[in-house]
Amino acid sequence: MSEELLALANKRLIRAQFLVASRNAGVRPEALDAAYKLADLSGVAIDDDGRVWGVDDAIEALRAESDFVFAPVEQPKPRAIGGMHSH
């Protein structure tokens, strides 16, 4: 495989891993592409086994710098325990 094809495959692998991890971290679905473009992926690496390292760090740095791409975290609403129910 040429270096160019390997670089393209690695870029796609990093993008796929980033999109999954950022969705799990609370990035809004409509902001996934923006998050990918805004994120500093210079610290992301792929080891010889094809595992991607550094994506979580990139997402946390993105949260600190560009939290608008993340969905607001809703605080749980207090629930009445043993409240009265009308029938």
LOVO-742315 format. One record per atom (N, C-alpha, C): x negated, y negated, z negated; atom name; residue number from 1; residue in three letters. Coordinates in steps of 0.001 Angstrom, whole numbers. Atoms other than C-alpha are relative to their C-alpha. Example, Ala and Ser with C-alpha at 12.3 -4.5 7.8 and 13.67 -1.06 7.14 Angstrom:
residues 2
@xx = -890	yy = 1190	zz = 0	atom = N	nr = 1	rest = ala
@xx = -12300	yy = 4500	zz = -7800	atom = CA	nr = 1	rest = ala
@xx = -900	yy = -1200	zz = 0	atom = C	nr = 1	rest = ala
@xx = 820	yy = 1190	zz = 60	atom = N	nr = 2	rest = ser
@xx = -13670	yy = 1060	zz = -7140	atom = CA	nr = 2	rest = ser
@xx = 770	yy = -1090	zz = -730	atom = C	nr = 2	rest = ser
***
This chain:
residues 87
@xx = -859	yy = 1182	zz = 0	atom = N	nr = 1	rest = met
@xx = 0	yy = 0	zz = 0	atom = CA	nr = 1	rest = met
@xx = -899	yy = -1238	zz = 0	atom = C	nr = 1	rest = met
@xx = 815	yy = 1207	zz = -67	atom = N	nr = 2	rest = ser
@xx = -1380	yy = -3387	zz = 931	atom = CA	nr = 2	rest = ser
@xx = 211	yy = -858	zz = -1235	atom = C	nr = 2	rest = ser
@xx = -105	yy = 911	zz = 1150	atom = N	nr = 3	rest = glu
@xx = -2028	yy = -6038	zz = -1722	atom = CA	nr = 3	rest = glu
@xx = 1248	yy = -864	zz = 118	atom = C	nr = 3	rest = glu
@xx = -1166	yy = 853	zz = -213	atom = N	nr = 4	rest = glu
@xx = 719	yy = -8157	zz = -159	atom = CA	nr = 4	rest = glu
@xx = 1292	yy = 726	zz = -361	atom = C	nr = 4	rest = glu
@xx = -1192	yy = -782	zz = 333	atom = N	nr = 5	rest = leu
@xx = 3325	yy = -5383	zz = -426	atom = CA	nr = 5	rest = leu
@xx = 71	yy = 272	zz = -1494	atom = C	nr = 5	rest = leu
@xx = 36	yy = -246	zz = 1439	atom = N	nr = 6	rest = leu
@xx = 2224	yy = -4597	zz = -3975	atom = CA	nr = 6	rest = leu
@xx = 437	yy = -1247	zz = -768	atom = C	nr = 6	rest = leu
@xx = -381	yy = 1254	zz = 664	atom = N	nr = 7	rest = ala
@xx = 2555	yy = -8255	zz = -4977	atom = CA	nr = 7	rest = ala
@xx = 1501	yy = -236	zz = 133	atom = C	nr = 7	rest = ala
@xx = -1435	yy = 173	zz = -213	atom = N	nr = 8	rest = leu
@xx = 6055	yy = -8382	zz = -3461	atom = CA	nr = 8	rest = leu
@xx = 792	yy = 972	zz = -869	atom = C	nr = 8	rest = leu
@xx = -682	yy = -993	zz = 831	atom = N	nr = 9	rest = ala
@xx = 7088	yy = -5168	zz = -5227	atom = CA	nr = 9	rest = ala
@xx = -66	yy = -398	zz = -1469	atom = C	nr = 9	rest = ala
@xx = 140	yy = 435	zz = 1395	atom = N	nr = 10	rest = asn
@xx = 5721	yy = -6479	zz = -8535	atom = CA	nr = 10	rest = asn
@xx = 900	yy = -1189	zz = -295	atom = C	nr = 10	rest = asn
@xx = -856	yy = 1172	zz = 197	atom = N	nr = 11	rest = lys
@xx = 7569	yy = -9775	zz = -8096	atom = CA	nr = 11	rest = lys
@xx = 1459	yy = 425	zz = -138	atom = C	nr = 11	rest = lys
@xx = -1386	yy = -492	zz = 74	atom = N	nr = 12	rest = arg
@xx = 10828	yy = -7912	zz = -7487	atom = CA	nr = 12	rest = arg
@xx = 247	yy = 732	zz = -1312	atom = C	nr = 12	rest = arg
@xx = -124	yy = -728	zz = 1259	atom = N	nr = 13	rest = leu
@xx = 10227	yy = -5682	zz = -10506	atom = CA	nr = 13	rest = leu
@xx = 104	yy = -973	zz = -1175	atom = C	nr = 13	rest = leu
@xx = -34	yy = 1009	zz = 1065	atom = N	nr = 14	rest = ile
@xx = 9527	yy = -8693	zz = -12739	atom = CA	nr = 14	rest = ile
@xx = 1338	yy = -732	zz = 32	atom = C	nr = 14	rest = ile
@xx = -1277	yy = 705	zz = -102	atom = N	nr = 15	rest = arg
@xx = 12622	yy = -10486	zz = -11418	atom = CA	nr = 15	rest = arg
@xx = 1131	yy = 862	zz = -549	atom = C	nr = 15	rest = arg
@xx = -1059	yy = -894	zz = 474	atom = N	nr = 16	rest = ala
@xx = 14842	yy = -7457	zz = -12056	atom = CA	nr = 16	rest = ala
@xx = -44	yy = 127	zz = -1515	atom = C	nr = 16	rest = ala
@xx = 147	yy = -129	zz = 1448	atom = N	nr = 17	rest = gln
@xx = 13460	yy = -7009	zz = -15563	atom = CA	nr = 17	rest = gln
@xx = 411	yy = -1298	zz = -699	atom = C	nr = 17	rest = gln
@xx = -344	yy = 1299	zz = 589	atom = N	nr = 18	rest = phe
@xx = 13821	yy = -10732	zz = -16284	atom = CA	nr = 18	rest = phe
@xx = 1511	yy = -198	zz = -5	atom = C	nr = 18	rest = phe
@xx = -1441	yy = 225	zz = -80	atom = N	nr = 19	rest = leu
@xx = 17441	yy = -10838	zz = -15111	atom = CA	nr = 19	rest = leu
@xx = 752	yy = 848	zz = -1018	atom = C	nr = 19	rest = leu
@xx = -650	yy = -866	zz = 984	atom = N	nr = 20	rest = val
@xx = 18444	yy = -7872	zz = -17269	atom = CA	nr = 20	rest = val
@xx = -251	yy = -526	zz = -1416	atom = C	nr = 20	rest = val
@xx = 350	yy = 455	zz = 1348	atom = N	nr = 21	rest = ala
@xx = 16594	yy = -9156	zz = -20329	atom = CA	nr = 21	rest = ala
@xx = 628	yy = -1346	zz = -322	atom = C	nr = 21	rest = ala
@xx = -567	yy = 1315	zz = 272	atom = N	nr = 22	rest = ser
@xx = 17851	yy = -12713	zz = -19948	atom = CA	nr = 22	rest = ser
@xx = 1515	yy = 95	zz = -181	atom = C	nr = 22	rest = ser
@xx = -1436	yy = -198	zz = 195	atom = N	nr = 23	rest = arg
@xx = 21457	yy = -11531	zz = -19582	atom = CA	nr = 23	rest = arg
@xx = 239	yy = 537	zz = -1416	atom = C	nr = 23	rest = arg
@xx = -122	yy = -559	zz = 1352	atom = N	nr = 24	rest = asn
@xx = 20994	yy = -9485	zz = -22769	atom = CA	nr = 24	rest = asn
@xx = -300	yy = -1039	zz = -1075	atom = C	nr = 24	rest = asn
@xx = 375	yy = 1034	zz = 963	atom = N	nr = 25	rest = ala
@xx = 19489	yy = -12552	zz = -24477	atom = CA	nr = 25	rest = ala
@xx = 1029	yy = -1128	zz = -60	atom = C	nr = 25	rest = ala
@xx = -1062	yy = 989	zz = 76	atom = N	nr = 26	rest = gly
@xx = 22604	yy = -14605	zz = -23755	atom = CA	nr = 26	rest = gly
@xx = -19	yy = -1076	zz = 1066	atom = C	nr = 26	rest = gly
@xx = -45	yy = 961	zz = -1099	atom = N	nr = 27	rest = val
@xx = 21818	yy = -16460	zz = -20541	atom = CA	nr = 27	rest = val
@xx = 1349	yy = 148	zz = 700	atom = C	nr = 27	rest = val
@xx = -1289	yy = -36	zz = -684	atom = N	nr = 28	rest = arg
@xx = 25086	yy = -17409	zz = -18863	atom = CA	nr = 28	rest = arg
@xx = -158	yy = 654	zz = 1370	atom = C	nr = 28	rest = arg
@xx = 120	yy = -703	zz = -1290	atom = N	nr = 29	rest = pro
@xx = 25759	yy = -15207	zz = -15798	atom = CA	nr = 29	rest = pro
@xx = -234	yy = -938	zz = 1174	atom = C	nr = 29	rest = pro
@xx = 152	yy = 925	zz = -1130	atom = N	nr = 30	rest = glu
@xx = 26041	yy = -18235	zz = -13495	atom = CA	nr = 30	rest = glu
@xx = -1330	yy = -747	zz = -39	atom = C	nr = 30	rest = glu
@xx = 1272	yy = 710	zz = 138	atom = N	nr = 31	rest = ala
@xx = 22692	yy = -19548	zz = -14760	atom = CA	nr = 31	rest = ala
@xx = -1210	yy = 935	zz = 108	atom = C	nr = 31	rest = ala
@xx = 1122	yy = -954	zz = -49	atom = N	nr = 32	rest = leu
@xx = 20582	yy = -16400	zz = -14246	atom = CA	nr = 32	rest = leu
@xx = -1070	yy = -421	zz = 1006	atom = C	nr = 32	rest = leu
@xx = 984	yy = 421	zz = -1007	atom = N	nr = 33	rest = asp
@xx = 18941	yy = -17665	zz = -11034	atom = CA	nr = 33	rest = asp
@xx = -759	yy = -1228	zz = -472	atom = C	nr = 33	rest = asp
@xx = 659	yy = 1204	zz = 516	atom = N	nr = 34	rest = ala
@xx = 18236	yy = -21041	zz = -12623	atom = CA	nr = 34	rest = ala
@xx = -980	yy = 354	zz = -1100	atom = C	nr = 34	rest = ala
@xx = 881	yy = -418	zz = 1090	atom = N	nr = 35	rest = ala
@xx = 16766	yy = -19354	zz = -15683	atom = CA	nr = 35	rest = ala
@xx = -1272	yy = 621	zz = 553	atom = C	nr = 35	rest = ala
@xx = 1169	yy = -642	zz = -613	atom = N	nr = 36	rest = tyr
@xx = 14472	yy = -17273	zz = -13479	atom = CA	nr = 36	rest = tyr
@xx = -945	yy = -1060	zz = 580	atom = C	nr = 36	rest = tyr
@xx = 832	yy = 1051	zz = -604	atom = N	nr = 37	rest = lys
@xx = 13252	yy = -20387	zz = -11649	atom = CA	nr = 37	rest = lys
@xx = -652	yy = -882	zz = -1054	atom = C	nr = 37	rest = lys
@xx = 529	yy = 862	zz = 1057	atom = N	nr = 38	rest = leu
@xx = 12758	yy = -22344	zz = -14883	atom = CA	nr = 38	rest = leu
@xx = -1024	yy = 696	zz = -893	atom = C	nr = 38	rest = leu
@xx = 844	yy = -739	zz = 939	atom = N	nr = 39	rest = ala
@xx = 10981	yy = -19612	zz = -16810	atom = CA	nr = 39	rest = ala
@xx = -1456	yy = -13	zz = 443	atom = C	nr = 39	rest = ala
@xx = 1432	yy = -109	zz = -262	atom = N	nr = 40	rest = asp
@xx = 7202	yy = -19586	zz = -17093	atom = CA	nr = 40	rest = asp
@xx = -357	yy = 1479	zz = -86	atom = C	nr = 40	rest = asp
@xx = 275	yy = -1433	zz = -54	atom = N	nr = 41	rest = leu
@xx = 6380	yy = -16056	zz = -15971	atom = CA	nr = 41	rest = leu
@xx = -1490	yy = 291	zz = 130	atom = C	nr = 41	rest = leu
@xx = 1444	yy = -194	zz = -169	atom = N	nr = 42	rest = ser
@xx = 2607	yy = -16577	zz = -15920	atom = CA	nr = 42	rest = ser
@xx = -561	yy = 1022	zz = -991	atom = C	nr = 42	rest = ser
@xx = 473	yy = -966	zz = 983	atom = N	nr = 43	rest = gly
@xx = 2239	yy = -14400	zz = -19023	atom = CA	nr = 43	rest = gly
@xx = 577	yy = 1390	zz = 177	atom = C	nr = 43	rest = gly
@xx = -621	yy = -1300	zz = -249	atom = N	nr = 44	rest = val
@xx = 4264	yy = -11521	zz = -17574	atom = CA	nr = 44	rest = val
@xx = -967	yy = 869	zz = 796	atom = C	nr = 44	rest = val
@xx = 920	yy = -917	zz = -680	atom = N	nr = 45	rest = ala
@xx = 2264	yy = -8475	zz = -16500	atom = CA	nr = 45	rest = ala
@xx = 662	yy = 1358	zz = 170	atom = C	nr = 45	rest = ala
@xx = -466	yy = -1358	zz = -234	atom = N	nr = 46	rest = ile
@xx = 2882	yy = -4988	zz = -15160	atom = CA	nr = 46	rest = ile
@xx = -1177	yy = 935	zz = -229	atom = C	nr = 46	rest = ile
@xx = 1108	yy = -922	zz = 256	atom = N	nr = 47	rest = asp
@xx = 805	yy = -2115	zz = -16493	atom = CA	nr = 47	rest = asp
@xx = -36	yy = 1102	zz = 1068	atom = C	nr = 47	rest = asp
@xx = 187	yy = -1039	zz = -1014	atom = N	nr = 48	rest = asp
@xx = -374	yy = 911	zz = -14528	atom = CA	nr = 48	rest = asp
@xx = 1170	yy = 977	zz = 80	atom = C	nr = 48	rest = asp
@xx = -1167	yy = -884	zz = -1	atom = N	nr = 49	rest = asp
@xx = 2786	yy = 2820	zz = -15495	atom = CA	nr = 49	rest = asp
@xx = 1250	yy = -698	zz = 522	atom = C	nr = 49	rest = asp
@xx = -1127	yy = 733	zz = -551	atom = N	nr = 50	rest = gly
@xx = 5018	yy = 134	zz = -13998	atom = CA	nr = 50	rest = gly
@xx = 872	yy = -680	zz = -1038	atom = C	nr = 50	rest = gly
@xx = -765	yy = 689	zz = 1046	atom = N	nr = 51	rest = arg
@xx = 6183	yy = -1279	zz = -17335	atom = CA	nr = 51	rest = arg
@xx = -304	yy = -1490	zz = 53	atom = C	nr = 51	rest = arg
@xx = 127	yy = 1451	zz = -35	atom = N	nr = 52	rest = val
@xx = 6799	yy = -5015	zz = -17455	atom = CA	nr = 52	rest = val
@xx = -142	yy = -507	zz = -1426	atom = C	nr = 52	rest = val
@xx = 279	yy = 559	zz = 1328	atom = N	nr = 53	rest = trp
@xx = 5349	yy = -6888	zz = -20448	atom = CA	nr = 53	rest = trp
@xx = 83	yy = -1512	zz = 38	atom = C	nr = 53	rest = trp
@xx = 14	yy = 1452	zz = 123	atom = N	nr = 54	rest = gly
@xx = 5925	yy = -10449	zz = -21591	atom = CA	nr = 54	rest = gly
@xx = 1297	yy = -695	zz = 369	atom = C	nr = 54	rest = gly
@xx = -1262	yy = 617	zz = -405	atom = N	nr = 55	rest = val
@xx = 9464	yy = -11011	zz = -20329	atom = CA	nr = 55	rest = val
@xx = 721	yy = -600	zz = -1209	atom = C	nr = 55	rest = val
@xx = -703	yy = 513	zz = 1185	atom = N	nr = 56	rest = asp
@xx = 10930	yy = -11402	zz = -23833	atom = CA	nr = 56	rest = asp
@xx = -627	yy = -1302	zz = -490	atom = C	nr = 56	rest = asp
@xx = 679	yy = 1238	zz = 398	atom = N	nr = 57	rest = asp
@xx = 8298	yy = -14025	zz = -24687	atom = CA	nr = 57	rest = asp
@xx = 377	yy = -1145	zz = 939	atom = C	nr = 57	rest = asp
@xx = -367	yy = 1030	zz = -976	atom = N	nr = 58	rest = ala
@xx = 9119	yy = -15909	zz = -21480	atom = CA	nr = 58	rest = ala
@xx = 1428	yy = -484	zz = -246	atom = C	nr = 58	rest = ala
@xx = -1389	yy = 378	zz = 262	atom = N	nr = 59	rest = ile
@xx = 12826	yy = -15855	zz = -22369	atom = CA	nr = 59	rest = ile
@xx = 97	yy = -846	zz = -1264	atom = C	nr = 59	rest = ile
@xx = -36	yy = 801	zz = 1236	atom = N	nr = 60	rest = glu
@xx = 12206	yy = -17145	zz = -25894	atom = CA	nr = 60	rest = glu
@xx = -582	yy = -1397	zz = 243	atom = C	nr = 60	rest = glu
@xx = 553	yy = 1314	zz = -349	atom = N	nr = 61	rest = ala
@xx = 10025	yy = -19959	zz = -24487	atom = CA	nr = 61	rest = ala
@xx = 1033	yy = -801	zz = 792	atom = C	nr = 61	rest = ala
@xx = -1052	yy = 656	zz = -780	atom = N	nr = 62	rest = leu
@xx = 12828	yy = -20737	zz = -22032	atom = CA	nr = 62	rest = leu
@xx = 1096	yy = -504	zz = -931	atom = C	nr = 62	rest = leu
@xx = -1040	yy = 411	zz = 943	atom = N	nr = 63	rest = arg
@xx = 15322	yy = -20878	zz = -24926	atom = CA	nr = 63	rest = arg
@xx = -420	yy = -1295	zz = -707	atom = C	nr = 63	rest = arg
@xx = 499	yy = 1190	zz = 689	atom = N	nr = 64	rest = ala
@xx = 13115	yy = -23472	zz = -26646	atom = CA	nr = 64	rest = ala
@xx = 6	yy = -1225	zz = 915	atom = C	nr = 64	rest = ala
@xx = 137	yy = 1120	zz = -926	atom = N	nr = 65	rest = glu
@xx = 12733	yy = -25599	zz = -23516	atom = CA	nr = 65	rest = glu
@xx = 1278	yy = -338	zz = 760	atom = C	nr = 65	rest = glu
@xx = -1157	yy = 198	zz = -885	atom = N	nr = 66	rest = ser
@xx = 15967	yy = -25128	zz = -21548	atom = CA	nr = 66	rest = ser
@xx = 1194	yy = 790	zz = -510	atom = C	nr = 66	rest = ser
@xx = -1055	yy = -823	zz = 588	atom = N	nr = 67	rest = asp
@xx = 18646	yy = -23822	zz = -23865	atom = CA	nr = 67	rest = asp
@xx = 1353	yy = -171	zz = 673	atom = C	nr = 67	rest = asp
@xx = -1274	yy = 195	zz = -688	atom = N	nr = 68	rest = phe
@xx = 21389	yy = -25151	zz = -21576	atom = CA	nr = 68	rest = phe
@xx = 372	yy = 1184	zz = 890	atom = C	nr = 68	rest = phe
@xx = -333	yy = -1163	zz = -822	atom = N	nr = 69	rest = val
@xx = 21135	yy = -21952	zz = -19500	atom = CA	nr = 69	rest = val
@xx = 569	yy = 1139	zz = -843	atom = C	nr = 69	rest = val
@xx = -525	yy = -1027	zz = 897	atom = N	nr = 70	rest = phe
@xx = 22159	yy = -19928	zz = -22559	atom = CA	nr = 70	rest = phe
@xx = 1436	yy = -332	zz = -379	atom = C	nr = 70	rest = phe
@xx = -1374	yy = 201	zz = 456	atom = N	nr = 71	rest = ala
@xx = 25788	yy = -19433	zz = -23511	atom = CA	nr = 71	rest = ala
@xx = -40	yy = -424	zz = -1459	atom = C	nr = 71	rest = ala
@xx = -23	yy = 378	zz = 1414	atom = N	nr = 72	rest = pro
@xx = 26673	yy = -21133	zz = -26774	atom = CA	nr = 72	rest = pro
@xx = 351	yy = 1206	zz = -857	atom = C	nr = 72	rest = pro
@xx = -270	yy = -1110	zz = 908	atom = N	nr = 73	rest = val
@xx = 26647	yy = -18712	zz = -29649	atom = CA	nr = 73	rest = val
@xx = 1183	yy = -410	zz = -864	atom = C	nr = 73	rest = val
@xx = -1185	yy = 326	zz = 786	atom = N	nr = 74	rest = glu
@xx = 30066	yy = -18672	zz = -31191	atom = CA	nr = 74	rest = glu
@xx = -165	yy = 536	zz = -1409	atom = C	nr = 74	rest = glu
@xx = 41	yy = -444	zz = 1394	atom = N	nr = 75	rest = gln
@xx = 30133	yy = -18555	zz = -34938	atom = CA	nr = 75	rest = gln
@xx = 1253	yy = 832	zz = -255	atom = C	nr = 75	rest = gln
@xx = -1193	yy = -801	zz = 282	atom = N	nr = 76	rest = pro
@xx = 32426	yy = -15812	zz = -36167	atom = CA	nr = 76	rest = pro
@xx = 994	yy = -808	zz = -835	atom = C	nr = 76	rest = pro
@xx = -1041	yy = 722	zz = 738	atom = N	nr = 77	rest = lys
@xx = 35708	yy = -17229	zz = -37354	atom = CA	nr = 77	rest = lys
@xx = 339	yy = 800	zz = -1256	atom = C	nr = 77	rest = lys
@xx = -374	yy = -732	zz = 1214	atom = N	nr = 78	rest = pro
@xx = 36613	yy = -16392	zz = -40930	atom = CA	nr = 78	rest = pro
@xx = 1364	yy = 662	zz = 187	atom = C	nr = 78	rest = pro
@xx = -1269	yy = -712	zz = -107	atom = N	nr = 79	rest = arg
@xx = 39339	yy = -13780	zz = -41089	atom = CA	nr = 79	rest = arg
@xx = 595	yy = 136	zz = -1397	atom = C	nr = 79	rest = arg
@xx = -687	yy = -211	zz = 1274	atom = N	nr = 80	rest = ala
@xx = 41902	yy = -13577	zz = -43802	atom = CA	nr = 80	rest = ala
@xx = 52	yy = 1496	zz = -251	atom = C	nr = 80	rest = ala
@xx = -31	yy = -1424	zz = 349	atom = N	nr = 81	rest = ile
@xx = 41491	yy = -10271	zz = -45526	atom = CA	nr = 81	rest = ile
@xx = 1225	yy = 241	zz = -876	atom = C	nr = 81	rest = ile
@xx = -1212	yy = -277	zz = 760	atom = N	nr = 82	rest = gly
@xx = 44738	yy = -8790	zz = -46746	atom = CA	nr = 82	rest = gly
@xx = 1035	yy = -1092	zz = 147	atom = C	nr = 82	rest = gly
@xx = -947	yy = 1095	zz = -214	atom = N	nr = 83	rest = gly
@xx = 46668	yy = -11691	zz = -45253	atom = CA	nr = 83	rest = gly
@xx = 1406	yy = 532	zz = 229	atom = C	nr = 83	rest = gly
@xx = -1399	yy = -394	zz = -193	atom = N	nr = 84	rest = met
@xx = 50411	yy = -11667	zz = -44887	atom = CA	nr = 84	rest = met
@xx = 295	yy = 89	zz = 1480	atom = C	nr = 84	rest = met
@xx = -412	yy = -181	zz = -1386	atom = N	nr = 85	rest = his
@xx = 51831	yy = -10363	zz = -41639	atom = CA	nr = 85	rest = his
@xx = 1503	yy = -152	zz = 85	atom = C	nr = 85	rest = his
@xx = -1443	yy = 111	zz = -174	atom = N	nr = 86	rest = ser
@xx = 55247	yy = -11366	zz = -40406	atom = CA	nr = 86	rest = ser
@xx = 472	yy = 1024	zz = 1010	atom = C	nr = 86	rest = ser
@xx = -553	yy = -1022	zz = -907	atom = N	nr = 87	rest = his
@xx = 57419	yy = -8735	zz = -38766	atom = CA	nr = 87	rest = his
@xx = 1260	yy = -482	zz = 607	atom = C	nr = 87	rest = his
***
